[in-house]
């Protein structure tokens, strides 16, 4: 199950609705049979007309971005947290995948804090399979950030999920 820091219960649902509307677009089947128009309109009421989503990070972010219809993706295979730190893009919702490529770096905690400090709006962190890196991501997250743990997704290499649909399902609960 995805994890979340302490926050009002509706906030996590609100972020999930926005991400759902942005990612799933107009596909009724991919929305689980619910009306995409209603889901999108609900997100617009919650977040205004400037709905946007940005995915930043490593190869996991890149894989998730390939399944997204409406999120801009700024990701690079093999990207370390110091590389991701240079990304300036952000959206109403920013999805971050960092730490998988440098879990043992002494700079990881600082880099994750710097990434988070420059982002306003809603943040969804993708926790790496590596537990040491996942702990550092948890520490960098601010109250209200949504934490999605890849440990709930099948993997063959303990770095990447076998399907990038899994993290999206976790985000959308």
C-alpha positions, 0 to 999 in steps of 0.5 A: 500500500502507498504510505502518506505522512500525517495530513487531512484524509481528503488531501491524499484523495485530492492528489490521487484524483488530480493525478488520475485525471492527468495521467489517465486522461479520457480512457474510461477503461483505464479509469476503472469504469468511472467517468473521466469527465467527472474525475477531470472536472473534480480535479479542476474544481480542487486545483483550478484550470492550471492542472499540470503534472510533472514527473522528474527523476531516474529510469523509474520516472521515465518508465512512469512517464511513458504511461502518462498522457498528460504529465511532462516527464523530465527523466534520465536513465541512471540519473543520480540524486545530484543530477535530478537536483538540477531539474527545475521543472515542477507542476501542481503535482510533481512526481519524484523518483530519486535515490535508486542509482545512488543509495549509498551516496553520502550526498543522497540526504542533502540532494533529496532535501534540496530537490524537495525545497525547490518544489511547491505544490503537491509532491508524490515520492516514489520510494526505491526498492533499496530500503536505505534509499527509501528511508532517506526519501522518507526523511526528505519528504515534507508533511503532506507529501504522498509516499508510494513504496515500490516494495509493493510492486513486483520486480526482477532486478530490485530496481525497476518494477516489472510494470510501470502500471503498478506505481500508478495504481498505488498512487491512485489507490 
